[in-house]
Amino acid sequence: MDNLREVQQMANRLMGEEFTFTAFGKTHTLSGNNLGYSFKFDNARRRLGCCNYRTKTISLSKHLCLVNL
């Protein structure tokens, strides 16, 4: 289960990263955490991941993460 813990830590670290972009002459900085997104594992067997825009959740299949690590 250490591998899943590492995947979760990596996902949380990536969501905390700030990305800077320029649009319409203004510079903006965003991160997944600032936008209210969270990460979790799910029990899916046929897809690796999912982004639910309504609940602002990004999930990965626990089963497929374990098989592919």
ZIRAGI-V426053 format. One record per residue. N is the residue number from 0. SS is DSSP state (H for helix, E for strand, C for the rest). Layout:
# ZIRAGI-V426053
N	SS
N	SS
This chain:
# ZIRAGI-V426053
0	C
1	H
2	H
3	H
4	H
5	H
6	H
7	H
8	H
9	H
10	H
11	H
12	H
13	H
14	H
15	H
16	C
17	C
18	E
19	E
20	E
21	E
22	E
23	C
24	C
25	E
26	E
27	E
28	E
29	E
30	C
31	C
32	C
33	C
34	C
35	C
36	C
37	E
38	E
39	E
40	E
41	E
42	C
43	C
44	C
45	C
46	C
47	C
48	E
49	E
50	E
51	E
52	C
53	C
54	C
55	C
56	E
57	E
58	E
59	E
60	E
61	H
62	H
63	H
64	H
65	H
66	H
67	H
68	C
